[in-house]
């Protein structure tokens, strides 16, 4: 027969073992409480920072160096085709070729009315002649990636225009859970920066590569970019914004892009 003290000791050991098991399971798989908190955090951040009305798809193609001209012709047929098809309910924000950065890379940004619009548009494309046009560009592509994003609420994407010059796409990989903090810091600083130049658009990822922020700028030239950025550093608030946001990012990339002939933004 076990004494009362022995029983209590066994019970204590069992509880400790159970807690350790739960702790290990939480580390390996994430406890239900942690998963629920994470889901709530993502949902709340999306509601707080997103414009909400539109979903933007980023499509990035890496192309064989010897097939650039063939790819451009095939891409124009496909992207200009879906842009001009009213039944698809999709807008082409722009199409660009990388000048500085990952070479032989093309970026296409599409605007859908919402997630339901994305579902409807992609289904229509798959069952139409546009699918054949898309398949025609694939032989020239070495890799593809896509990402669904939403606009930051304080900065809608610029409407189509033809100002000329170059575009800069800046991408930031954030530490998980820092999107709201990044948005607060960047939103305050951008008011100072836009005295000289305003972004074309600013988006955060929802599907695909997560915890990523993209924003795009347009300049007359690389020299003009240099001069405008130097002026921004002289404005109160911008240096603080850069300092705070850089602490929240693990990777940062800058790509200089040239718009293709059919791009609505150019």
SVG drawing of the C-alpha trace seen along z (x, -y; Angstrom):
<svg xmlns="http://www.w3.org/2000/svg" viewBox="-18 -69 41 71">
<polyline fill="none" stroke="black" stroke-width="0.4" points="0.0,0.0 1.2,-3.5 1.4,-6.1 -0.4,-9.5 3.0,-11.1 4.0,-8.6 0.7,-9.1 1.2,-12.9 4.7,-12.5 3.6,-10.3 0.8,-12.7 3.3,-15.6 5.6,-13.8 2.8,-12.9 1.7,-16.5 5.2,-17.7 5.6,-15.1 2.3,-16.2 3.3,-19.8 6.6,-18.9 4.8,-16.9 2.5,-19.9 5.4,-22.2 7.3,-20.1 4.2,-19.7 3.7,-23.5 7.3,-24.0 6.9,-21.4 3.4,-22.1 2.2,-25.2 -0.4,-25.0 -4.1,-25.6 -3.9,-28.8 -0.9,-30.0 -2.4,-29.1 -5.6,-30.9 -3.7,-34.0 -1.7,-34.0 -4.8,-33.7 -6.4,-36.6 -3.3,-38.7 -3.1,-38.2 -6.9,-38.9 -6.7,-42.0 -3.7,-43.3 -5.3,-42.8 -8.4,-44.7 -6.5,-47.5 -3.9,-48.2 -5.6,-47.0 -7.6,-49.1 -9.6,-46.0 -11.4,-46.6 -8.8,-45.2 -6.4,-42.3 -3.2,-42.7 -1.4,-39.7 2.4,-40.0 3.6,-37.6 7.3,-37.4 8.9,-35.5 12.6,-34.7 13.3,-34.3 16.0,-32.6 18.6,-35.2 18.4,-34.2 14.6,-34.4 13.9,-37.9 12.3,-39.2 10.2,-36.1 9.0,-36.3 8.1,-40.0 6.0,-39.3 4.2,-36.4 3.7,-38.3 2.2,-41.3 -0.3,-39.1 -1.4,-37.5 -1.3,-40.5 -2.6,-43.1 -5.3,-40.6 -6.7,-40.0 -6.4,-43.8 -8.7,-44.6 -11.2,-41.8 -14.0,-43.4 -15.6,-40.1 -12.6,-39.1 -13.0,-42.0 -9.2,-42.4 -7.0,-45.4 -3.3,-45.3 -1.6,-47.7 1.7,-47.4 4.3,-45.2 8.1,-45.8 11.5,-44.4 14.3,-44.5 17.1,-46.9 19.1,-46.6 18.6,-43.6 17.7,-40.1 18.4,-40.1 16.1,-38.7 13.2,-39.1 9.8,-40.5 7.2,-41.8 3.5,-41.9 1.0,-43.4 -2.7,-42.6 -5.6,-44.1 -8.7,-42.0 -11.9,-43.4 -11.5,-41.2 -10.7,-37.5 -14.0,-36.5 -13.0,-38.5 -9.7,-36.6 -11.5,-33.3 -13.9,-34.3 -11.2,-35.8 -8.8,-32.9 -11.5,-30.4 -12.6,-32.4 -9.0,-32.6 -8.5,-28.8 -11.6,-28.1 -10.9,-30.7 -8.5,-31.4 -6.4,-33.4 -5.1,-30.1 -3.5,-29.3 -1.9,-32.7 -0.4,-32.1 0.9,-28.7 2.7,-30.3 5.0,-32.3 6.0,-29.4 8.7,-27.9 10.7,-31.0 10.4,-31.1 12.9,-29.4 11.0,-30.0 7.8,-31.7 6.4,-33.0 3.2,-34.6 1.9,-36.5 -1.5,-37.9 -1.3,-41.2 -3.5,-44.0 -2.9,-47.7 -2.1,-49.6 -5.3,-51.6 -3.5,-55.0 -2.1,-54.6 -4.1,-53.4 -2.3,-52.4 -1.8,-55.2 -4.1,-55.2 -2.6,-54.5 -0.4,-57.3 2.6,-57.8 5.2,-59.9 8.3,-58.2 11.5,-57.4 12.2,-54.5 10.4,-52.6 11.9,-51.2 10.3,-48.2 11.4,-47.9 10.7,-44.6 11.0,-44.1 10.9,-40.7 9.5,-41.5 9.9,-39.6 6.6,-37.7 4.2,-39.8 5.7,-43.2 3.4,-44.3 1.3,-46.7 4.4,-48.3 6.0,-48.6 2.9,-50.2 2.6,-52.7 6.2,-53.9 6.2,-54.0 2.9,-55.8 4.2,-58.6 7.4,-59.0 5.9,-58.8 4.1,-62.1 7.5,-63.7 8.8,-61.8 5.9,-62.6 6.7,-66.3 9.2,-65.4 7.9,-62.1 5.0,-59.8 4.9,-56.1 3.1,-54.5 1.7,-51.9 2.3,-50.0 1.2,-46.4 1.6,-43.7 1.5,-40.0 -1.5,-37.8 -0.8,-34.6 2.6,-33.3 5.7,-34.7 4.3,-36.0 5.4,-38.8 6.5,-40.8 6.0,-44.5 6.4,-45.9 6.3,-49.5 7.0,-51.1 8.3,-54.5 8.8,-56.4 11.6,-58.7 12.7,-60.6 16.1,-58.9 18.5,-57.3 20.2,-60.6 16.9,-62.2 16.2,-59.3 19.6,-60.0 18.8,-63.7 15.2,-63.2 16.3,-60.6 19.0,-62.9 16.4,-65.7 14.1,-63.3 16.9,-62.6 16.9,-66.3 13.2,-66.2 12.3,-65.7 10.8,-62.3 12.2,-60.4 15.5,-59.3 13.5,-58.0 11.2,-56.1 14.0,-54.4 15.7,-53.5 12.5,-52.0 11.4,-50.1 14.9,-48.6 14.9,-47.1 11.7,-45.2 13.1,-43.7 15.3,-40.6 15.9,-41.2 15.6,-44.2 15.7,-44.4 15.6,-47.2 14.9,-46.6 15.1,-49.2 12.4,-48.5 11.6,-49.7 7.9,-49.6 7.0,-47.5 5.2,-49.2 1.7,-48.0 2.0,-48.8 -0.7,-51.1 1.8,-52.6 4.8,-53.9"/>
</svg>
